Amino acid sequence: MAIDTLREFVAEIERIGELVRVRHPVRARLEIAEIADRCMKSPNGGPALLFEHVLLENGQKSDIPVAINLFGSMKRMCLALGVTELSEIGGRIEDLLQLKVPEGILGKLSMLPKLAEVAKFPPRMRSGRPPCQEIVRQGAEIDLDRIPFLTTWPGDGGRYITLPMVITTDPVRGIRNVGMYRVQVLGRDTLAMHWQRHKVGAAHWREMAARGERMPVVIALGADPASTYSGSAPLPPTIDEFIFAGFLRRAPVELAKAVTADLEVPAEADIWCARAPSGTIPASTRWPMTIPSSTSPP
C-alpha cells in the first residue's frame, strides 16, 4: 500500500523504531542542522529526527515541527518506495533512466511496453477542496517567518528551504517538471530561487524571460515520499515526475489546482506557495501542524 502523506511516512518510521522525537527547545538557526549532522554521520545513517519544539528567529515556538533525515537509512528508503529491498525497484528505475529512443520503427515499437509501465498510474486530480488548502493566506497575511526554515551553516547567507518540490511547466511543450533546488528566504513574502543553468526549471525560466513573460512557479513541501524523491531523480526532461512517482508507488499521485497559478500541487502537501504571472504569492498550508505519535489515533 502506497504512503500518501508525510504524516503517514513519519508514523511508519516511528512504527519500525527509526524515529526519535526531540521535545527539548531547539533553534531553527544552526542548532537543528548541527544535531542532524552528527546524527547522519553515525552508523547506518542514524535515526530520523522530529523536532517538536522549534524556536524561530524571534525566539518564539513554531507551530510547525521539523522532520529531518527521513530518507537517511536503507530501511527508510525502502519504506518510502514501498519495497522490502531497494533491488526490487532499482532495476526498474535504471531501465527508465537509461531509456533512449532507438532508430527505426521496430526499435520504437519495442519501447512501448516500458513506456506503458511508466504511464500506468498517471496523476489524478482531487475534486473539492483538497487538504493542502485547509488554510489559505494571501497578500499581507503571508508571513514566511512563521515557518521554521533552517539556517544550516554559520557562513550561510540566511535561511533556506531544503527538500522543496519546485513545480514548473515547459512553455513550449507543456510538460510539467518537478525539481529540487535550494531556495533562500529573503523576507516575509520574498524568496530567491537558486537553480543551476543546466536544470530544467532554469531552462523554463530562460524561455519565458526571452518572451518577456513572468513564469508561474509552485513550491511544495511535505508530499508523499515517492513524489518528494522524484523531485530529486535525474529524469529525462520529457518525463513528468508525478508520473514517475506513480510508477514508483504503483498508485496515482493525487494533485490539486493551485489557487492563483495554472499549475498543480500534491493534494496532500503540508505547505506550498505559488508565484503567479501577476506576481502575487499566495501561501497555502495545513498548519498549525502536528504529527501524532503512531500509538495515538490520528
GINORLIN-V782812 format. One record per backbone hydrogen bond with DSSP energy under -0.5 kcal/mol. CO is the residue of the C=O (numbers start at 0). NH is the residue of the N-H. If there is no record, write none. Layout:
co=CO nh=NH
co=CO nh=NH
//
This chain:
co=1 nh=3
co=4 nh=8
co=5 nh=9
co=6 nh=10
co=7 nh=11
co=8 nh=12
co=9 nh=13
co=10 nh=14
co=11 nh=15
co=12 nh=17
co=13 nh=16
co=17 nh=47
co=19 nh=21
co=19 nh=49
co=20 nh=22
co=21 nh=51
co=21 nh=52
co=25 nh=54
co=26 nh=31
co=27 nh=29
co=27 nh=150
co=28 nh=30
co=29 nh=33
co=30 nh=34
co=31 nh=35
co=32 nh=36
co=33 nh=37
co=34 nh=38
co=35 nh=39
co=36 nh=40
co=38 nh=41
co=41 nh=44
co=42 nh=45
co=47 nh=19
co=48 nh=50
co=48 nh=67
co=49 nh=21
co=49 nh=51
co=50 nh=65
co=52 nh=25
co=53 nh=61
co=54 nh=27
co=55 nh=58
co=59 nh=55
co=62 nh=288
co=65 nh=50
co=67 nh=48
co=68 nh=71
co=72 nh=76
co=73 nh=77
co=74 nh=78
co=75 nh=79
co=76 nh=80
co=77 nh=81
co=77 nh=82
co=78 nh=81
co=84 nh=87
co=85 nh=88
co=85 nh=89
co=86 nh=90
co=88 nh=92
co=89 nh=93
co=90 nh=94
co=91 nh=95
co=92 nh=96
co=93 nh=97
co=95 nh=98
co=99 nh=101
co=103 nh=107
co=104 nh=108
co=105 nh=109
co=106 nh=110
co=107 nh=110
co=108 nh=111
co=110 nh=114
co=111 nh=115
co=112 nh=116
co=113 nh=117
co=114 nh=118
co=116 nh=119
co=117 nh=120
co=118 nh=121
co=123 nh=254
co=127 nh=129
co=129 nh=132
co=130 nh=133
co=134 nh=284
co=136 nh=282
co=137 nh=140
co=138 nh=141
co=142 nh=145
co=143 nh=146
co=146 nh=148
co=149 nh=151
co=149 nh=159
co=150 nh=29
co=152 nh=155
co=158 nh=184
co=159 nh=149
co=159 nh=161
co=160 nh=182
co=163 nh=165
co=164 nh=166
co=164 nh=219
co=165 nh=167
co=165 nh=178
co=166 nh=217
co=167 nh=176
co=169 nh=173
co=174 nh=169
co=176 nh=167
co=176 nh=178
co=178 nh=165
co=180 nh=182
co=181 nh=183
co=181 nh=193
co=182 nh=160
co=183 nh=185
co=183 nh=191
co=184 nh=158
co=186 nh=189
co=187 nh=143
co=189 nh=185
co=189 nh=186
co=191 nh=183
co=192 nh=194
co=193 nh=181
co=195 nh=198
co=198 nh=202
co=199 nh=203
co=200 nh=204
co=201 nh=205
co=202 nh=206
co=203 nh=207
co=204 nh=208
co=205 nh=209
co=206 nh=210
co=207 nh=212
co=208 nh=211
co=213 nh=215
co=216 nh=274
co=217 nh=166
co=217 nh=219
co=218 nh=272
co=219 nh=164
co=220 nh=269
co=220 nh=270
co=221 nh=5
co=223 nh=227
co=224 nh=228
co=225 nh=229
co=226 nh=230
co=228 nh=231
co=228 nh=232
co=229 nh=232
co=232 nh=234
co=235 nh=238
co=237 nh=239
co=239 nh=242
co=239 nh=243
co=240 nh=244
co=241 nh=245
co=242 nh=246
co=243 nh=247
co=244 nh=248
co=245 nh=249
co=245 nh=250
co=252 nh=123
co=253 nh=266
co=254 nh=125
co=255 nh=264
co=260 nh=262
co=262 nh=257
co=264 nh=255
co=265 nh=268
co=266 nh=131
co=269 nh=285
co=270 nh=220
co=271 nh=283
co=272 nh=218
co=273 nh=275
co=274 nh=216
co=275 nh=278
co=279 nh=275
co=281 nh=273
co=282 nh=136
co=283 nh=271
co=284 nh=134
co=288 nh=64
co=289 nh=291
co=292 nh=295
//
